[in-house]
Amino acid sequence: MSKYTNLIMHLLCHTVVKVPYLFPSRLPMMKRLHWVAKDYFQHIENYSAGYEEIKTFSLFEPSLKWKAKAISVLTVLSSDEAKSILKWKNKQETFQEVRTDVSIFSQSERKIGKFKVGFGKSGFHFNASLGVDSKYVKSCSVYLVVLDNGHYYLSVYWILKEEATSALRYVDVSNIKKHSVDYYTCNPFSKKFGHCQFFRKSNSCQQIILDNIESISNDIKVVEKRLFQLLGVNSRGNQAVTLDIHVDEIEPYYTEHMPEKKVEAQDTGLQLKADGHLEERFKPFSTIIENYESREFLVRLPELSGSSIDLVFIKSQIDEEVDEFRINDFAFRYYSPLESHLVYLFLELIDKNYQLLDKKFSESLLSTYKAPKKSHQHSYQKAYKAFIETSIIEGQLRSILDSKFMFSGRCEASILKDFMTKTERNLNTIKKVKLDIEAKKTAANELVQAANLTYQQGIAKLVAGLAALQVIIAVATAYNFDFVEKITTLLESSGDYFK
């Protein structure tokens, strides 16, 4: 598909329509040309009659006053990395000493501090300046979470600048063409002649929003790299990410009835939609938190499935609802990982580990009882590694349940109950998976043992044969038989024959 192909198709179809007598339809090939030309102009007519001209595009409904407030990232740490962070924290403290030892029995949430993004003095409210510029990030707060049985997590809550909202709201898309119909080939003798692909402007607009989300994510990764260097963290594993959206409206973002769209009619008969957006105001199918009273929602958006954002938290709050000391001010508050919606990042991170387990080992585990493409030893190693990783996931889920008391001190009761229920459900699921993997590991091990037994039997037969041959040679030598010489002569004559 190229501009050349579309140009030739344009000329060819116009020629067929203008001078049809040059292409007699009684011939099968010419009849196909007439059909393709008719189809070509039908596409143009359909697009010209009913397209929607979009001038700007947003992630959410642009008529509402909303902003991208923050992005929270949860990362798994090793015990050495946790110790390194505590040592850094201890150096910053002046009046008290921070314990830097780690234990499998401890449970805690430790605030490491707030960090300013940029250069210069960090100021009174920040512990340090990261010394790196960012287009979208203003500052961050960092927490070290220690769960039961020695599971460590680093939570970073990145506060976004206004530029992040500008990249997701009222994005100018007026320079994008309204539509396009791309043909695969202009060769009338090809089987693909007449086949085409449609591109709508709305699809290109959605891609721009997704690209801008990735730009924000990549900008955070640059600053995150500097933060990790400062704290002595080298983790490169999975991360769980949520985007916090503040809606400065009295109404919740998701409603039971879709608001009417304002559409202006032009003299040309075309429909004009000046402002388009990706996420409609109908409640999505995958909703984790749905609270119309507090007007807050935690959702998993299918439109963002290919992006770095796992979950989106949307909360509506106006200034009149903020208390005198601004403790409940969602628009400017730094959240810890054990508060409100952020607890679900733990399950999201474990779910990513589960998906990685499925991707790495499903094919080999499903073929355990079949004749393997590789050795039985290879199948056993795969099953053993899958068993180990499943045990790690099980341990992560158990650590959350065993640390319930710590979560209950910070998290809302309704959210905590749902969170723990889902954790128990996931634990039961991973137990069943682990039992299945253990059975397949046992089966693979038995196949290895059977293969080893067959191999040992073959070796035993070979050794017995060699021993018998040695006895025969010894007897022949003892009685001065020329048996050895005859065998040697026979082998030499055979070798001369095949030369």
N, C-alpha and C positions, 0 to 999 in steps of 0.2 A: 504494500500500500504506500503510494507516494503521490506527490503533486503531479508527476508525469502521467501516472495511471489515471488519476481523476480527470486530468485535462483531456486525454484521449477518449475517455468514456463520455465526457461532455460533448466533444466534437462528433463522436460516433452517433450518440443518441439524437443529437440535433439533426444530423444528416439523415438518419432513418426517418425522422418525423417530417422533415422538409421535403425530401424527395423519396417517398416510399416506393415509387415504381422502380427504383434501382435495386430494390431488395424485395423480390417477389416472395410473398408469404407462402406460396405453395411448396417451396423448398423448406425442409425441416430446419436447416441452419438459419435461413432468412426469417422463418417464423419465430425462432428463438431471439433473433435480433429485435424484432418488433416487440416481443414480450418484455425484453430487458429495457428497451427505450421507454415503453409505457410505464414500467415500474420506476424507472429513473425520475421521470417527471412527476409521478405520484408522490414520491418521497419529497421532492422539492415543494409540491403543493401542500402536503401535510405539515411540513415544518414551517412554511411561510404563513399558514393559516392559524396555527395554534401555539406558537412558541411563547415563552415568557421571557421578556427582556429583564435581566437582573443587573442592576448597577453596582450594588454592594452585597457582600455575603458575610455571614457571621456564624459562629459556632452555636449560639443560642439565640432566642428571639430578640432581635435588636431593639424592638420597641420598648422592652423592659430595660431598666437601668441596672446593669450587672457589670461585674468586673472579675477578672481572674485574680484571685487573692493569693493563693499559695500552692505549692507542690510539695507533698510529703513523700519521702523515700525511706524505705526500711531495708536494711542490709544485714545479712548474717555475718557474724564475726567469729574468729577463732579465739581461744583463751589467751594466746599471746598478744593478739591485737587488742583485746579488752584490757590486758595489763598495760600495754603501751599507752592507751588512752588515759587510764587512771594515773599513770606516771606523769603524763603531760598535765593533767588536772592538778596533781599534787604540787607541781612547780608553780602553778599560777596562784595557789592559795598562800596567803600571808599569815593568817591568824590560826588556822587549823590544819591538821595533817590529814591527808586523804589516804585511806587504806588501799594499797595497790595489789593485794593478794587476791587470788581467784579461788573459788570453791564450788564443788558440785552441789552444795547444800544451800547456797545463798540465793536470795531473791531480792531484787531491788530495781529501782528506777533512779538513775543518777543523772542530774542535769550537768552536762559538761560545760555549757555556756552558750552565749550568743556571739555570733561572728559577723563582722561588717564586711561586705563585699566591696573591694576597691582598695585604694591606697590611703596613706595618711594615718593620723591617730585614730584609734578605735573609739575613743570617747568613754563616757561614764557608763553607758548602758551596754557596752560590748566588751567581751573578754579579749578579743584580738581582731586585727584586720588581716584579711586573707591575702592582700597584695596582688590581686588580679582583677581586671575590669570585667564587667558583665553588662550585656545589653538589656537583659530581662530580669536579673536577680538583684534584690536590694540587700538582703541580710538573711540569716538563718539561725535557728536554735538547734542544739544538738543534745540528744539524750542517749545514755547507755542503759539498755534494759538487760537485766540478768534474770533468767528464769531458772526453774528447778532443774537439777541434773546437768548443770554446766552449759546451758544454751544462752548465747550472747547475741544481742542485736543492737545495731546502731540506727537511730532514727534522726533524720535531718528534715526540718520543716523550713522550706525555702519561701521567703516572702518575695512576691513578684513586684516588679515595677509596672507603671502604667503602660509601658511599651508592650508588655505581654498581653494586656487587654486589647491594645490597638492591633496586635497581630491576629486577634481572634474575633474582633468586632468591627463591623463596618469596613471590611476589607474591600478596596476598590477592585472590581472585576469587569469594569466597562470595556477594557481593551480585549477581552476574550470574545472570540467570535461566537455567534449565537448557536450554531450547530454545524455539523459536518457529516457527510456521508462518504465514507472511504471504501472504494472497491478494491477487491483483492487482485484482480487482473483485468486487462483490457483486451486479452487474446480471446476472440470468439470461439476458438477451437479448444479452449481449456475447459475442464469440468467445473472449475470455479468461476467461470464467466457469469456475471450477474450477481454473484455473492458480494455482500457489502457489510460494513460495520458502522453502527451509528454512534456518534458522539454528541451528547447534549451538553449545553453550557453548564447546567447544574452539576454534572459530574466533574467537570474541570474546576468549578468553584469549590466543591467538596475536597478535591485533591489539594487545592491551595491551603485550605484550613489545616488539613493533615500535615502538609509540609511545614506550615508555621508552627504547629505543635512540636514537630521533630526539631525545628530550629531552637525552640525554647528548651527542649530536652537536651539537645547537644550543648547549648550554652551552660546549662546546669552541670553537665558532666565535666566541662572544663573547670568550673569553680569547685566542683566536688573533688576532682583530682588534687587540687591544691589543698583542700581541707583534709583529705585523707593523708597527704604527705605530712601535713603539720601534726596530725594525731598519730602517725605511724601505722596507718591501716593500708593493707595491700589487697583487700578482698576484691575479687573480680567475679563473684558468683551472681546468682539471681537477685533481683531487687523487685520489690512491690512498690507501686507508685500510685498516688491518688492526687487528683486535681480538685482544689477547693474553689468554689464559685460563690461569690456574695451577690445577692440580688437585693437592691435597695428599693424594695416594694413591699406593700402590705399584704399582697396576695402571694400564694405559693407559686413556684414556677410550673409545676405539673397540676393540671386541672382535669376534672372529669369530662368537661366539654371543650372542644377545640374552639378558641376565639376566632371570630370571622376575620378573614384577611381583607385588607383594603386594596382593592384592585381598581385602577383607573383605566377607562377605555379611551383609546385614541381614535382619531378620524380614520386611520388606516385599518381599523378593525383588529389590530394586534392587541394582545394583552400585555400590560406593563406591570411588572412587580419590581419595584425599585430595590427592595431589601429582601434578600433570601437568607435562609439560615439552615443549618444542618440538623439540629435536634428540635423536633416538634415538642409541643407542650402536652401531648398525650403521655401518660405514664408508661415508661418502657416495660418490657416483659420481665427483665432481670432487675428487680428492685431488692436491695438488701435492707435499707432503712426507708420506711415510708411513714412519715409523721406529718399529717396535715395540720395538726394543732400547733406544733412548733415550726411548721413550714420548712422542714428539712428532709432531704432525700439523699441516699447513697445508692448509686446505680452503676451498672455495668453497661456501657453504651455499645451496641453492635457496630455503630459507625466508627468507633475508635478501636476496633479489635486489632487492626494492623498497626497501631501506634504504640508509643511507649507508655501511654496512660492506661492503667488497669481499671481504676475506679474513679468516679466523679461524685463529689459531695456538693450539693446545692442547698443553700440556706437563704431564706428571705428574712431580712431584718432592717427596720428603719431606725433613725436616730432616736425617735421618741421612745423606743423600747430599750434603749441602753441605760443602765443604771448610772448613778452619780459618779462612781469610781471607775466606770467603763470595764468592769470585770467580765461582763457578759458580752462585750463588744466583739462580735465575730469578725468584723471587717479588719480589725487591727491586732487581734489576739494571736499569740504564739501557742500552738497546741502541742501537748506532749503525746507520746505514742499510746498511752493508756487511757486517754480521754476520748470520749465520744466515738466518732466514726473510725478513728485511726486504728482501733484494736483489730478491725477486720483485715488490716494489712498483714497481720501474722498468718491468717488463714490463706490469704492471697499468695503470700510467699511460699507457704507449704504446698499449695496447689500447683505452683510453677515447678517445684521440685518433683511433684507427682507426675506432671505432664512430661518432664524431662526423662523420668524413669520409664514411662510408657514409650517414649520415642526411642530410647536407647536399647531397650531389651524386649519389646513386644515380639518382634519378628523371631528372635532366637528362642524365646520361651514358648511361643506357639508351635514351634517345630521340634520341641524336645522329644516327643514320642515318635517322630518320623526319622527316616534315614537322614542324618545330617549332611549338609553340603561340605562341612569341614569335619574335623575329628570330634569324637565324643568328649575329649578333654576340653576342647574349645566350648562346647555346649555347657559343660559343667562350670567352667570359669565364668561364662556369662550369667548363668543361674546364680552362682555364688555372689557375684558382684551385685546382681539385682536384689538378692536377699539382704546384703549389707546396706544398700541404699534404702530399701524398704524399712529396715530396722531404724535407720536414722530418721526417716519421716515419722515413724511411730513414736520415737523418742521426742521429737519436736512437739507432737500433739499431746503426749503425756505431760510434757513440761508445762504446757499452757494450763491443763486441768489441775496439775499439782500446784500451780501458782495462782489459783483462783482467788485466794485471799488478797493478794497484792492487786489484782485487777479490780476487785470489788471496792477497794478503797478509793478508786479514781473514776471508774466508769459508771455511767447511769445504769440503774437497775434493769430497765427494760432491754437495753442494748446488751448488758452483760449476760442476761438470761439467754437471749437468742444466740449470742456469740458462743457461750459454753455449750449450748445444745448442738450447734453446728460442729463444734470441735469434737464432741462425743460421737456424732454421726460419722464424721470423717475418720475418727479413730477406729470405729467398728469396720468401716470400709477397708482401711489399710490393713487391719488384722486379717480380714478374709483374703486380701491380695497376698499378704505375707504367707499365709498357710498354703495357698496355691503355689506360690513360688517355692516354698520349702518342699512341697511334694515333688515338684518338677526338678528341684535340685537333687533330691534323693534319687529320683529316677535317672537323672543324668549321671549321678555318681555310680549307680548300679551298672549303667551301660559302660562306664569307664572300667569298672571292675571286671565286667564280663569280657571286654576287649583285652584287658590285661591278662585274664585267665587264658583266653584263646592264644594270645601271644606267648605266654609262658609254656603252654602245652606244645606249641610249635617249636619253641626253643628246646624243650625237653626231648622232643623227637629228633631234632637235629643233633643234639648232644649224644643221644643214644646211637644214632647212625654213625656219627664220627667215632664213637667208642668201639662199635662193632668193626668198623673199617680198620681202626688201629690194631685190634686183636688179630684180624685176618692178615694184615701186613706183618705183624710180629710172628705169627705162625709160619707164614711163607718164608720169612727171613731165617727162622730157626731151622727149617728143613731144606734149606738151600734151593727153594723153588725159584724159578726165573719168572715168577708171577709179576713182580714189580717191573722187571725189564720189559715184559710183554706189554704191560699197560702203558709204560713210557713210550715204547715203539708205536703203539696204536695211536696215542695222542699226537705224536710227531707226524705220523702219516696222515692223520685227519687234518692237522694244521696245514700240511703241504697241499692237501686236496682243495682247501678253501682259499688258497692264495691266488 
